[in-house]
Amino acid sequence: MGKWSQQQVSRVTRDAQRLALNAAAMRVEHFVADSLNLSTADRVTLLDPTGKALIVAELTSRRESLLFIDGSIPRYVLYSDAAGTDQICGFTEYLSQHVTDKRMVSRFEHYADVIKYLRKMKTGHDLEAVAAAILDELLSVGTATSGSGDQGVDAIGWSSLVNIDSACVDGFVKAVGDNREMKVFAVVSSKQFRYPDSGPPTTISPAFIRELIGGWLIQRSSHSAWQSSGLKLLSPIQLVLATTYRLSPDSRLLCDSLGVHVWSVPQLVYLICAVAPDSVFDSTSGHRFDGWGFRRWWQNYHDHRLAAQ
């Protein structure tokens, strides 16, 4: 590892993960120097451009491991500021500078409780309902689907892209205000992993990803089960995989190259903090996560599913 010992790297990455969520931004080299209690001479030796690049790479690699392997959320964020200087700060401090919804920042203080809940969910049907609840907040409509004949679509949502009054479209208008609506769709497939008491989640099978892609392609054909919802051959569709499994690097690359959004645990936590109703996070106690309130929110989508026609 060049001039860095493995012991030094381990200490720096450990201290980064122990940062307070609201820790203010500081230059990476200053953080490393404080972590290792470096002398002035050691700073010059270890934190030259090459040494700094090495430690930034290690901190970045640790973040990726937490996100993609552990299915967790790093407590720290690395980024380059407007001057191109490498900075490190706590996760909610970073959010506070990049999102306008300060309520979400407060909610994110309790992300560990959200992760704990998601990992204890017992069935894939529950995860489908969570995805539907999120879609319903993000789009005009979001709903979970019933299992029979759903063609692998576990939740579906849509929003109006364009509305044109039919008076500008048809010779005879059936009703005043009758519109021709163009919809943009989100189609979600999900796979729930039942977590053991410890250890990272299992890697999802690449065969499952390939099977999903085949099922999604059907939605762009005349055999789609969701035509009654307005889904047509050339309708704009965003494909989403919601899962508490982890994806292999090849599977992540495949999804990314095909335009599939992956909602694994970290992304689900982010979305829940961003869009869940106030009943899910108690504003009277610092926006603490309420597991019962969360269940009541997504249970409604579990109980009222849309059947394919």
C-alpha positions, 0 to 999 in steps of 0.5 A, spaced: 500 500 500 505 504 498 507 509 504 501 507 508 500 501 513 494 497 513 494 498 520 493 506 519 488 505 513 484 501 518 484 506 523 482 512 518 476 508 515 474 506 522 474 513 524 470 515 518 465 510 520 464 513 527 463 520 525 457 524 527 452 524 522 452 531 522 459 532 523 462 538 519 466 538 512 473 538 513 479 537 508 480 529 507 488 530 509 486 534 516 481 528 518 487 523 516 492 527 520 487 528 526 485 520 526 492 518 526 495 524 530 500 525 525 506 530 526 508 535 521 513 531 518 509 525 517 503 529 514 508 531 509 511 524 508 504 521 508 499 526 505 503 528 498 498 527 492 500 520 491 499 518 499 492 522 499 489 519 493 491 512 496 487 514 502 481 517 498 481 511 494 481 506 501 475 511 504 471 510 497 472 503 497 469 502 504 463 506 502 462 502 496 463 496 501 458 498 506 453 500 500 453 494 495 455 488 500 453 490 507 446 493 504 448 499 509 449 506 509 456 509 511 456 515 516 460 519 512 461 522 505 467 524 501 466 529 495 470 534 492 468 542 493 467 547 488 475 548 488 476 541 487 478 540 494 477 533 497 472 533 503 469 529 508 463 530 512 457 526 516 452 524 512 446 528 514 451 534 514 452 532 506 444 532 506 443 538 509 447 542 504 444 538 498 436 537 499 431 543 501 427 538 505 430 539 512 425 534 515 428 529 511 435 530 514 432 530 521 429 523 519 435 520 516 438 521 523 434 515 524 436 511 518 439 505 522 432 503 525 429 503 518 434 499 516 433 494 521 425 494 520 426 492 512 431 487 514 426 484 519 420 484 513 418 477 512 415 476 505 416 479 498 409 481 498 411 486 504 416 489 500 412 490 494 407 494 498 413 498 500 415 499 493 407 501 491 407 506 497 413 510 495 411 510 488 404 513 490 408 518 493 412 520 487 407 519 482 400 520 481 398 513 482 402 507 485 399 500 487 401 493 488 399 488 484 395 481 485 400 475 484 396 472 479 398 473 471 402 479 473 408 477 469 413 479 474 410 486 475 409 487 483 408 494 483 406 499 478 405 507 478 404 512 473 403 520 472 401 524 467 406 526 462 401 531 457 394 532 458 390 535 452 383 537 452 379 532 447 376 538 443 383 539 440 383 531 438 376 529 436 371 531 432 366 529 437 367 531 445 364 526 449 364 530 455 366 537 457 373 537 460 375 530 457 382 529 456 387 525 452 392 523 457 399 521 456 402 517 461 409 515 464 410 509 467 414 506 473 414 498 473 417 495 479 419 487 481 421 486 487 425 480 491 425 480 499 431 477 502 430 474 509 436 476 513 440 472 518 441 474 525 448 477 522 452 477 516 451 481 509 445 479 505 446 474 499 447 476 492 441 475 488 442 470 482 444 473 475 439 468 472 433 472 476 436 479 473 435 475 466 429 473 468 426 479 470 429 483 463 425 478 459 419 479 463 419 487 463 420 486 455 413 483 455 410 490 457 412 493 451 408 488 447 401 486 445 401 481 450 402 486 456 398 484 462 397 492 464 394 495 457 388 496 461 392 501 465 394 505 459 401 501 458 402 501 451 408 498 446 411 505 446 409 508 453 415 511 457 417 506 462 422 506 468 424 499 470 425 498 477 428 492 481 426 493 489 430 488 493 434 487 500 438 482 496 445 485 494 447 485 487 454 482 484 458 488 480 456 484 474 448 485 475 449 492 477 453 493 471 447 490 467 442 494 470 445 500 470 447 499 462 440 497 461 437 503 465 434 499 470 433 503 477 435 498 483 432 500 490 436 496 495 436 497 502 440 504 502 436 507 496 429 504 500 431 508 506 433 514 502 426 514 499 422 512 505 425 518 509 424 523 503 417 521 501 413 517 507 407 521 511 408 524 517 405 518 521 411 514 519 416 519 523 414 522 529 415 530 529 414 530 536 420 526 538 425 529 533 422 525 527 424 518 530 422 512 526 415 509 528 415 502 525 407 501 527 406 507 523 410 505 517 406 498 517 400 502 517 402 506 511 404 500 506 399 495 509 394 499 505 397 498 499 398 490 501 390 490 502 388 493 496 392 490 490 391 491 482 389 485 478 392 484 471 386 484 466 
